[in-house]
Amino acid sequence: MEMRIYALVAAAGKGTRLGADLPKAYVSLRGRTLLERSVAAIETAEVADEILVIIHPEMEDYARRVLDGHDITFVHGGAERFDSVAQGLKAIPDANGVVLIHDAARALTPPGLIARVARAVLEGSEAVIPTIPVADTIKVVKDHAVIDTPDRSTLRAVQTPQGFNLAALRAANEEFFAHPFDATDDASIMEHAGHTVTTVTGDPMAFKITTPIDLLLAEHIAGEAEETVFEVPSETTETP
């Protein structure tokens, strides 16, 4: 039986670093909210059987207006991002399948990247993340002193959507909540549970809109050409 694909869009956070009056997901980018653009990208990718949008309960009326006309299911999020994802996983009716977890703030993510992640999970990977090479030199700092300089060639910046085998992620989440640790993303929970996390080639357009400078960049890109997608070769796994 073909596995169903569920997309969870994380939009329950406050996102105050943009300095807007509304949570980040509802900030307008050239007349369309970040949330609506993210949902539309998933729809355009044509891989998700169902889209679930995780929202703060207080924003439900606003979210329904923003996403009017889109075929989505709303899920109330929790206190923290991992709590919200857990609520999203509970809302998925199937025991098995594929789940894509996407940040609403990555509003210019190309549909091709979304499809690439989904395809890699369908082909057998239990956890898949899109990555791009790190351009800057990275320093490990403690007490204002540099203690290490990692080899930049081995470093990658991680994007979303991250894709997972649904049953495996549910089990890893149960383990995480039973024995919490300092996780930084959903893939790190799978990694901690012993699963191999596979990388696929990311895309510069999938950057996270977090600060006012990010929003200015996104407005410029969207204004130049709404349909422009800076795609890289669509291979299944990243080439070292």
C-alpha positions in Angstrom: 0.0 0.0 0.0 1.3 3.4 -0.9 2.3 5.5 2.1 0.3 8.7 2.7 2.3 11.9 3.1 1.3 14.4 5.8 2.7 18.0 6.0 2.9 19.7 9.3 3.4 23.5 9.1 4.7 24.9 12.4 3.1 28.3 12.9 2.4 28.5 16.6 5.3 30.6 17.7 5.4 34.3 18.6 8.4 35.1 16.4 9.0 38.5 18.0 12.4 39.1 16.4 10.7 40.6 13.3 9.4 43.4 15.4 5.9 43.1 14.1 2.6 43.5 15.9 1.6 40.0 14.8 3.3 36.6 15.2 5.9 36.0 12.5 3.8 33.5 10.5 1.2 36.2 9.9 3.5 39.0 8.7 2.8 40.1 5.1 5.3 39.5 2.3 4.2 41.3 -0.8 0.5 41.0 0.1 0.6 37.4 1.3 1.5 36.1 4.8 4.5 33.9 5.4 2.1 31.2 6.5 0.0 31.3 3.3 3.0 31.3 1.1 4.4 28.2 2.9 1.1 26.3 2.6 0.8 27.3 -1.1 4.4 25.9 -1.7 3.4 22.6 -0.2 0.2 22.5 -2.3 2.2 23.3 -5.5 4.7 20.5 -4.7 1.7 18.1 -5.1 3.2 15.5 -2.7 1.1 15.9 0.5 -2.1 14.0 1.0 -3.0 16.3 3.9 -1.7 19.6 5.3 -2.0 20.3 9.0 -1.2 23.8 10.2 -0.1 24.1 13.8 -1.3 27.4 15.3 -1.6 29.1 18.7 -5.3 28.8 19.8 -5.7 32.5 20.1 -4.8 33.0 16.4 -7.3 30.4 15.0 -9.8 33.0 13.7 -7.1 35.0 12.0 -5.5 31.9 10.6 -8.8 30.7 9.1 -9.1 34.0 7.3 -5.5 34.0 6.1 -5.9 30.4 4.7 -9.4 30.7 3.4 -9.7 28.6 0.3 -6.9 26.2 1.2 -7.7 22.6 2.1 -5.9 22.3 5.5 -6.5 21.0 9.0 -5.8 23.2 12.0 -4.0 21.9 15.1 -3.5 23.8 18.3 0.1 24.0 19.3 1.8 23.7 22.7 4.0 25.8 24.9 7.2 25.0 22.9 7.9 24.0 19.3 8.5 20.3 20.2 5.2 20.3 22.1 3.5 21.7 19.0 5.0 19.1 16.7 3.9 16.4 19.2 0.3 17.7 18.9 0.6 17.7 15.1 1.7 14.1 15.2 -1.2 13.1 17.4 -3.6 14.7 14.9 -2.4 12.4 12.1 -4.9 9.5 11.9 -2.6 6.9 10.3 -0.1 4.7 12.2 2.2 4.7 9.2 3.2 7.1 6.5 5.5 10.0 5.8 5.5 13.3 7.7 7.1 16.5 6.5 7.7 19.2 9.1 8.1 22.7 7.7 8.6 26.1 9.3 6.1 28.7 8.2 8.9 31.3 8.3 10.6 29.6 5.3 8.0 31.2 3.1 10.0 31.1 -0.2 10.9 27.4 -0.1 10.6 26.1 -3.7 8.1 23.3 -4.2 10.8 21.2 -5.8 12.7 21.1 -2.6 9.6 19.9 -0.7 9.1 17.1 -3.3 12.8 16.1 -3.1 12.6 15.6 0.7 9.3 13.6 0.4 10.8 11.4 -2.3 13.8 10.5 -0.3 11.6 9.3 2.6 9.4 7.3 0.2 12.6 5.7 -1.1 13.4 4.3 2.3 15.2 6.9 4.4 13.8 7.2 7.9 14.9 10.8 8.4 15.7 13.4 5.7 16.9 17.0 6.0 17.8 19.5 3.2 21.1 21.2 3.8 23.4 23.8 2.2 27.1 24.3 2.7 28.2 26.8 5.3 29.8 29.9 3.8 31.2 31.4 7.0 34.1 30.2 9.2 32.6 28.7 12.4 34.2 29.1 15.8 33.5 27.3 19.0 33.6 29.9 21.7 33.7 29.6 25.5 34.0 32.5 27.9 34.8 34.8 25.0 37.7 32.7 23.9 37.9 30.5 20.7 38.5 26.9 21.7 38.0 25.2 18.3 37.6 25.9 14.6 35.6 23.0 12.9 36.4 21.9 9.4 34.0 24.0 7.3 33.9 21.4 4.6 32.0 19.0 6.9 29.5 21.6 8.1 26.0 22.2 6.7 23.2 24.6 7.5 19.9 22.7 7.9 16.6 23.8 6.3 13.0 22.6 6.2 10.9 20.7 5.4 12.4 17.8 7.3 10.9 14.4 6.3 10.4 11.4 8.4 8.9 7.9 8.6 5.9 8.7 10.7 6.0 5.6 13.0 9.8 6.1 13.6 9.4 9.8 14.5 6.5 9.1 16.9 8.6 6.5 18.7 11.6 8.9 18.8 9.4 11.7 20.2 8.0 9.4 23.0 11.6 8.7 23.9 12.5 12.4 23.8 9.6 13.4 26.1 10.4 10.5 28.5 14.1 11.5 28.6 14.4 15.2 27.4 17.7 16.6 26.1 18.8 19.8 24.4 17.4 19.1 20.9 17.7 21.7 18.2 15.4 20.3 15.5 13.2 17.2 14.8 16.1 15.5 13.1 18.2 15.7 16.2 15.5 13.7 18.1 15.7 11.0 15.4 19.5 11.0 15.5 19.5 10.7 19.3 17.2 7.7 19.0 19.7 5.9 16.7 18.3 6.6 13.3 20.4 7.6 10.4 19.6 11.1 9.2 20.1 11.5 5.4 20.8 14.8 3.7 19.4 16.1 0.4 20.5 19.2 -1.4 18.8 22.3 0.0 18.1 25.6 -1.7 19.1 29.2 -1.0 15.5 30.2 -1.3 14.5 28.2 1.7 16.1 30.6 4.1 14.3 31.4 7.4 12.7 34.8 7.7 13.5 35.7 11.3 14.8 39.3 11.4 13.8 42.5 9.6 16.8 42.1 7.3 15.6 38.7 6.3 12.2 40.2 5.5 13.7 42.9 3.4 15.7 40.3 1.4 12.5 38.2 1.0 10.5 41.2 -0.2 13.2 42.0 -2.8 13.3 38.5 -4.1 9.5 38.2 -4.2 9.3 41.6 -5.9 11.9 40.8 -8.6 10.0 37.7 -9.8 7.2 35.9 -8.0 7.9 32.7 -10.0 11.7 32.7 -9.8 13.0 29.6 -8.1 16.8 29.2 -7.6 16.9 25.4 -7.9 20.0 23.3 -7.6 20.2 19.9 -9.3 17.5 17.6 -7.9 19.5 14.7 -6.8 18.1 12.5 -4.0 21.1 12.7 -1.7 23.7 15.4 -1.2 27.1 15.0 -2.9 30.0 15.6 -0.4 
